[in-house]
Amino acid sequence: MRQILSDEWPRLQRGVLVDLHSRRFTSGYLLSRRFAAKLSRRFAAKLSRRFAATNRTLPGEFNLRHARTRARISTVDIHMKANPALARTSAISGAIAWAFLVFLRTSDSIETDLINKILLLGILVIVPLGLWLVATPDRNGRHSRAYRLAVLMQPAGAMAAVVSFFLEPGPGAALLASGWFVVTTLIAWFGLWRFLPRGFVHAEEVSIDAGLVYLPIGGVWLIMSRLGIQPLGFGDTIVLLTAVHFHFAGFAAPLLAGMAGRAVEPGRRGHKVIRVAVVCIILGTPLVAAGITVSPRLALIGAVIISSGLLLLAIAVVGWVLPALGSLRAKTLLVLSSLCSSTAMLLASVYAYSIVTRKLIVDIPQMAMTHGVANSFGFALCGLIAWSLVKPPSRAALAGMPFSKLSAGWFAGANYFERVGAVSRSKPPALGLVDNFSSYARADFDPATIPETVRSFYEETFRYRLIVRPYWRPGFRLGGRISQWLGAKFGQMRLPVTAESSADRIESKLLPLDDSMDGREGVRGWVRTYEGTDRAMYVAAYAAHSMSGNTYMNIAFPLLGGNLTSILQISPVSELPGAIALSTLPNARPGGDQGVYFANRLTPVRLPINEVITVWAADNEADLASEPMRPTARARHEMWLGGIKFLQLEYDIFRLEPL
């Protein structure tokens, strides 16, 4: 019956797609729930008719919900495939449209007309070109909803902004400009979608994220400019220039710095120079804007910082990026971009200095003709075109890591899995954290070289008991007591503050969990309680996932609103033969999935927390027969918060019966 279904499926799927195209649904159309339901019913009916015609019956497992799911997947795929290409097409079309707009006057003032044209270049060309460069599909090849919507709405939002410049400032023009603000908000949402699961791990990606998040500020100032208001007494020109600032210095500059960082290998001096440049660009952009609002001195400081960052970026591009590129056209454009950025930022610093000292060195019309043209055409446009020719890949882990769907509400407790019905009745009993430790084998790690006592702990965890000794760093002990109190209240992650005695062992309970309820495969629960009590130290759901030939341990601790997930990279310890280290540190596997996350319904958030668990066999195997109460293995659990080590837990691991 399954074979019959698989034979008929491709033709039926094509039939559904034909129905879609016959109704002129484009690749960007977002189906409403009502239409999706209607489509799924039609799909199920077509499937039934097809099988009825061949005197066959549908398998019972192929129900309407299955049809609805497959129909939704098919329709989603339709409007997902062409999005990055649509952004590139929009940039090309925008460049053509901008070339026609050059011959049209948007203002009676030549100065204002030039500034308007520069801003329109950013809206029509720079932003869509940047969107195409930073397309970030997940590991299934799908783009985020925010990115898809931003790319789909960008042409309409840009056109509305263009029309607003040919209307008198007022509510009508502001309403049209609001369409562009919606697009910039979606772009910022996309930036947060990129940043939150990754955090500050890769400076070049953080730079790109900052550019995406800054853009809506330019959208807000565009609305104020088209509305004709003058906040805080600023003139119309200053309001307009602030909108320009966030489309170029705020959006394009961080993107260009990020692309340069992608092109240089980490560890090289050029990459370190780019990291400093990224910090200067990210900090200098809002300082300049705040200085315009608050104080000319602050604007001067911001101008100097961002100018220093762009100068460092130019040095890094010429010194380290260009030798690594093979495209002569890209090299030529990047040299021009670097020269223009240095010149433009020097002029910006001179202008800010003239405002502070009240000595007119260069005025706004001169700045528009020199700084504006050099920054927009030379730096931003040439730079983005250059990177579109080579498009360096990201080193960051792709989105789409498997996270548990479990959450605990206000209290977890030792009976959490039984209480929420997560225990599987069809799985065999769970004996250990993994069924076979060899599943973590890879080219540079052979689990067979790990002592039997360590492998047995992971494969037969139910046979072991633990004693923990905590060592809190000075200044963190009070935080430890607060954490222990909270852990008792929530029934989860009750970290010890004082050392436990031999009578206070940690007891283990392992449970097979329902994969469909958790969302991962091969899930089992490990509940650690203080022996003889129901005080839960940890309540965790263990699983594993693989990516790029590497298998990670994937642990979820159910909490209020989601779960704390620790994804661990397992590696041998060269300094301690036979030992293994389970680490969330970024350098454990560059570009890997390891890290500590808060998984929730919206998006996973990478936390500034890291841990390393080192496990090794105790050197007393020969004495176990005479002294069975001696530990068979030991572990050291180190934790960091924001790069500062705050806790070390040391475990003695006892086997209930000799090996």
N, C-alpha and C positions, 0 to 999 in steps of 0.2 A: 504493500500500500504506500509506503514511503517512496518507493521507486516511482510509482505512478505519479505521485504528487510532484516529485522532482522533475519528471519528464514534462509535465504540463505547465510547470511554474513559469519558465521563460516566456512562453507565448502569452500567458495570461498577464504577466507583468508588462509586456510590450503593449498589450491591449489597453491597460490602464493608462500608460503613458500617451498612447494615441488619443485616448479620450481627453486627456489633459490638454494636449496641444491643439486638438480640434476646438477646444473652448478658448483658445488664445491665452492660455496662462503662460506668461513669460517666465524666464529663469528666476526672476526676482520676486514673483508673486508670493505672498505669505498667505497660506490657506487658513481660513477661519475654522474654528472647531466644528461649526455646523456643516461646512462643506466637507471637512475631513471625515466626519461621521457618515455623511451621505455617500462619499466616495468609497468608504470601506464597505458599506452595505451593498453598493453596486458591484464592488469587487467580489464580495462573498457570493452574491447572486450569480455573477458570471462564472465563478469557479464551480458552483453547484450545477449550473446548466451544462458546463463543459463535461463534468463527470457523469451527469445524467445521460448525456448523448452517447457515452461509451459504456452505459450500463454499469457504472462504478459508483461507489459511495465515498463520501468524504471521510477521512479518518476522524475519529471523535476528538482527537487532540487539536485538529485544525478548526478552531472555533472562530467566532466573529471577532473576538479580541485579537487573535493572531492576524487575521486579515487586516484589521484596523492598524495594527502595528506595522505590518509590511507595507501597507498603502502609505502610511505616514512617512516611513523611511524613504520610499520611492519619491514622494513629493518633496521631501526635504532635500534629497540629493539634487533635484532639478535646479533649485535656486541657490545651491551652494557652490556648484562647480566653477562658474564663470566670474566669481567675485573679484579675485585679484586682477584678472585680465580686464574686468570692467573698470577698475581704478586706473589702470594704465591707459585704457581707451579714453576715459574721462580727462586724464591729463593732456593727452594729445588733442582732443577736441577743445579743451579749455585753452590750450595754446593758440589754436586757430581762432577761437572766439576772441581771445585777448588781442590778437594782431588786428582784428577789425575794430575793436574798441579803442585802439590807440588813436584812430582818426576821428573819434567822437569826443566832444567836450562834456565832462561831467561837472564842471564848475566854471564860473567866470574868472576865478583866480587861477593863474598858471601854476602857482605853487601848490594850491589845493588839488588841482587837476592831476599834477604829477604824483602827489601822495596817494590819491585815489587809484591811479593806474597801478602803482606799486602794490597797494593792498589787493586789488583785483587779480594781480599776478599770483599773489599768495593763495587766494581763494580758488582760482581757476586752474592753476598749474602746480604750485608747490605742494599744497595739501594732498591732492589725489596722487601725485607722484610719490610723496612720502608714504601714503597709505599702501601703495603697491609694494614699496620696498620692505615695509615692516609686516607684511602678511605673515601670520603666525598660526599655521594649522596645527591641530593636535596630532597625537600619534595615530589616529584613525584617518587623517587627512581632512578633517572637518575644521571649519573656521568658526570662531565664536559668534554668537548671535549679535553682539555689539558691532563686531567688524562687518558682518554681512549687512546689517542695517545701515551702518555709516557709509559703506561703499555704494549701496543702492540709493541712498538719499542724497549723497554728495552732489550729483549733477543738478538735481532740483533745487537744493539749498543754495548752491553757487549761483544758479540762474536768478533765483529770487533776490540774492544779495546784489547782483549786477543791476537788476531793474530798480532796486532801491536807490541807487546812485543817480538815477535819472528823474527822481521825484524830489520835490522840495522836502527838506527835513520836517518830520512830523510823525503822527501815529501811523499813517499808511506806509511810509518808508521804513519805520521801525518794525512794523509787523512783517514786512518782507524780509528784513534783516534777521528777524527771529528764526526764520527757517534755517539760516546758516548756523545760528546758535544751537539749534537742535542737533545739527550734524556734528558740531564740535563737541557737544555733550556726549554723543555716542562714541566719538573718538576717544574722549577721556575715559569713558566706561571701558572701552577696549584696552586702554593703557592700564587701568586698574586690574582688569582681567589678566593681563600679562604679568603685572608686578606682584600681586598678592600671593599667588602660589610659589613664587620664586624668591621674593625678598631682595636683599641687597647682595646676593651672591655674585652676580656678574655686573661689573661697573658699566660695561658698554650697553647692556640691556636696560639697566636702571636709567641711563641717559636717554635712551629711546622712550622709555615709559614716561619720563619727566616731560619730554617734548609733547607727547600725546595728552598728558594731563593738563599742561599749561594752556593748550589751545582754546578752551572755552572762555578763558579770561579775555582773549582777543575778541571772541564772539560777543561778550557783554559790552565791551567798549565800542564795538561796531554798532550795536543797537543804540547806545547812548549818542553816538555820533549821528546816526540817521534820525534819531528822535529830536536832535537839535538842542539837547540839554547840555549844561556846562557844570558838572559836579565839582564842588569845592572851588568854584570860581575859575576853573580852567577854561582857556579859549577853545574854540572849535578845533583848531589845528592840533593842540596838545592831545585832545581826546582822540582824534583820528590817528595821531602818531603812536599812541599807546596801543591801539588796535593793530597797527602795523608791526610794532615791536614784538607782540606775542605771536604773530604769524611767522616771523622770521627768526629773531633772536630766541623767542620762546619755543617755537616748533621746529624750524629747520636746523638751527645750530645743534641742539641736542641729538637730533637724528644723525647728522653728519658725524658728530663725535662718536656716536654709537657704532656707525658703520666702520669708522677707522679702527675702533677698538676690536671689532670682529676680525679685521684683516691682519692684526698683529698677534703673534702667539703669546699667550700668557707667560710671564716670567722674564720676557725680554724687557730691556730698558724702555723701549718705545711704548710698551703696554703700560708701564708705570707712569710714564709722562702723560699718556692719554687719560689714565685714572685721575691724575691731578687736574687735567684740563676739564674733565667731566664735572668734578666737584666745583670748579670755578664757574663753569657755564651754568650749572643748575642753581648755584647760590646767587650768581650775579644777575640773572634775569629778573627775579622778583625784587632784588634790591634796587635795580634801576627803576622799576615801576613804582615801588614804594617811595623811592626818593623823589620822583616826580610829584607824588601825592603829598609827602610829608616834608622833605627837606632836600634842597639842592646838594648839600654835602653828602647825604646818603646816596643820592643819585650819582655823585662823583665816585664814591667808594664802589658802588655797584658797577659803574662803567669801567673802572680800573680792574676790578676782579674779572668781569666777563671778557675784557680785552686781553688780560693775561691768559685766561683760559683759551681763547681763540688763537693767541700767539703760540702757546704751547701746542695746541692742536696742529697748527700749520707746521711747526718744527717736527712734530711726530710724523705727519703725513709725508713731508719731504725726506726725512731721515730714515724712516722705517717702513712706511706703507708703500711708497712708490717702488722700492726695490722688490717688494713681494708681489707686485702686480705684473701681469703679462700684456695687458691691453695698452697700446700706445695712446689711443684716444682717451682712455680713462686717466692715464698719467697726465696728459696735457691739460685736461679739464681740472684735475685736482690741483695741479700747480697754479693755474689761474684762480681757482677757488681760494687757495691758501693766500695768495698775494692780495686778492681783493678783501678777504676777511681781515688781514692785518692792517691794511690801509683804512678800511671802514671803521674798525674799532679804535684806531688812533684818532680819527676824526671825531668819534663819539666821545672819547676822553677829553679832547680839546674843547669840544662844545660844553661838556659838563663842567670843565674848569672855568670856562668863560662865564657860565651862569653863577658859579659860586663867587668868583672874584668881581662879577659885574663889569667885566671888560669884554667888549664885543670883539671876539676873534673870528668867529664864524656864525652866521645867522641861520635861521631855519630854511630859507630858500636855498642857500648854499649847501646846507646839510642834505636837503632832499636831492639836489643835483649830484652830489658827490657820494656821501655816505649811503644814501638811500639806493642809488643806482648800483654802486659797488656791492653793497650787501645783498640786494635782492637778485640781481642778474649774475654778478661775478661769483659771489660766495655761495648763495643758496641754490640757484638754478644750475649753475655749472657743476657744483658738488653733487647734487642729487642725480643729475644726468650721468655723471661719472660712475657713481655707485650703482646706477641701474644697469650699467654695462657689465659690471662684474658681480654684483649682488652677493657679498660674502655671507656664508651661512652662520647661524647662531650656534654657540656652544652650549647653550642652556638646554636642560631637559625639556622634552616636548610635553605639552599639557596632555591631560587625559590619564593620569595615574589612577589606578583603581583604589578608591577609598571606601571604607565601610559606611553603611547607611545607618548604623546603630547610634542611638542617643539615649541618655539615661533620665532625662527630666531632672528633678531636684535631688534624687537619691538613687545610687546604684546598689551598693551593698553586695554581700556574698551570694545572695540568691537572685541576682539581677537577671541572668540568662533564663532561669526557670520562670521568673515572674513575667517576662515579656514574651515568653513562648518561643525563644530563639533556639532551644535545644532540639536537635534533629532526632527523629525516631527511626529514620531509615539508615543512618550512617552507623558503622561499627563504633565501638567505644574508642575514644581518643586516648592514646597511651602517652604521647609526647607532644612537644611543640611542633615537631615535624615527623612525618612517617619515615623518611629516609634522609639522613643528613647529606647523602651523596647528591641530592637534588641541587645543592649549591655549588657543584663542581663547575669549573670553567678553566680556561687555558692556564691562568696563573694561580689557580687554587685547586689542590687535590685534597678533598676531605679524608681520603684514606690515610694521609699523613698525620691526621689529628689523633691523639690518643683515644683509646676505647672509652675511657672514663668520661671524656668530654662529649664524645658523640652519643654515648648512652644517656647522658643527662638530657640531651635534646630529643632523643628518640623514645625514651622511657621516663619522661619527667615525673610520672605519677609515683615512681619508686624513690623519689628524693625529697629531702627536707632541707631547709636553709636556715642559717642564722646570719643576721645582718648587723654590721657595726657602722654607724654613720659618723662622718667627720665633716662638720660644717665649717666653712671658712669664717674667720673673724668678720663680724659685721652682718653675717647672714643668719646667725642662730635665732634671732628674734623672728626673722622671716620664716625660718623653719618651724618654729612653734605655731605661727599663724597658719602655715601650710598644713601642719598636722591637725590643727583644730578644724580647718576647712575640710580636710580629707575625712575627718570623722563625721562632719555634718553631711557631706555629700556621698559618703560611703565609697570613696574612690581616691586612689593615689595618696594614701595616708603615710607620708614619708616619716620615718623614725627620727627622733631628735637625740635620744640617748641609746647607748649600746644595749642590745638584747642579751639576756643570759641564756645558758643552755636550755633552760626551762621554757624560754620564749621562742621556740622555733617557728618557722614559717611553714605552714602546711599547704600543700598543693591539691587542687581539684581540677581535673580536666574534663571537658564536656564537648561532644561533637555538636557543632552548630549548623543551623540551616543556611546554606549558601545563598538561597534566594532572598532570605530576609536580610542577610548581611551585605550582599552585593559583590562579594569576592568568592574565590573558589578555594575549596579545601580548608574551610575555616574551623577552628576549634577554640574553645574558651579555656583560659587559665585563670583561675581564681586563687589568689594567695591570701590566706588568712593566718592570723596568729593562732598557733596550734591550741585546740581546745576551746576556741572562742569563735564568734561570728564577726569579729573585727576584720574587715577587708583591708589589706594593704594595697593590693592591685586587683582590678577586675578588667581583664584584657581579652580581646579576640585576636587570635594569631592566624596569619595567612602568609602567602608568599606570592610574588609576581615577578615576571621576567621581562627584561627589555634589553635589546642589543646584546644578547648572549650572556646576560648577567641576571642572576636571581637575587632578589632582595627579600629580607624578612619584613613583613608588613603587619604592624601591631596597632590595634585601635583600642583606646580607653574611653568607653562611653561617658559623656558628660552632658551637662545641660546645653541644649541647642545643637548638639553635634558630638564629635569625639576628638580626642587628642590622638593623632596618628604619628607613630614613629616608624620611619622607613629606614632600615639598617642595611649597610653594606658590610658583608662578611669577608674578612681578609685574614691571612696568616700574619703573625707577629714575628718579624725577623729577629728582634732582640730577645725573644723568648720562644725557642723552638717548641713546637707542638701546641702553642697557644693560638687562639683566634681573637680577633677584635671585631666587634659589631659597632659600626660607627655611623653617625649622621653628619659628620663634618664634611664640608664641600670637597676638601682635598682627598677624601677617602676614595673617591672616583670622580674626577672632573667631568662635569656635565651629566652626572648620574641623578637618580631619583631620590637619593638619601636625604633625610631632613626630618624636622619635627613640624607638623602641620595641625591646624585646627580645621577639621573637615566639617562642613555644614551644607545646607541645601543650596546656598547661593554659589559660593566658590571657595575652594580650599585656601587657607591663609598660612604662609610659611612663617613660623615664629622664630624670634631671635634666641632660640634654645638649641643646644646641641648636647649629645651624649655619646660616650664611648664605653662599651662594656667589654672588658678583657677577661677571657675565661681560659684557665689552664689546669692541667692535672696536678694534684698534690703529690709531692715526692715521698709517698709513704705506702705505695701499693703493697709492698712486702709485709707491712705490719697490719694490714686490714684484717687478716684472719685472727690475730691475737687481740687487736684493738679495733673492733668494728665501729666504734663511735668516733673514730678519727675521720676528718673530711676526706672525700675522694677527689674533690676538685675545689678550686677557689675562683672567685670572680671579683673584679674591681669595676665599679660603675661610677664614672665621672660625669658631672653635669656642668654646663656652662650657660650663663645668661648674658647675652650681649658681649660674648667673648671673655667674660670674667668667670672663672671657675668658682662655683659656690658650694658644691657638695660632692663628697666622695663616699660611696657605699662599698663596704667590703663584705663579701659573702663567703661563708664556709658552707660547702655543699656536701650533704651526707646522703649516702645510699642506705636504704632500709635493710638491705641484705647484701652480702658480698657479691662482687661480680663473679 
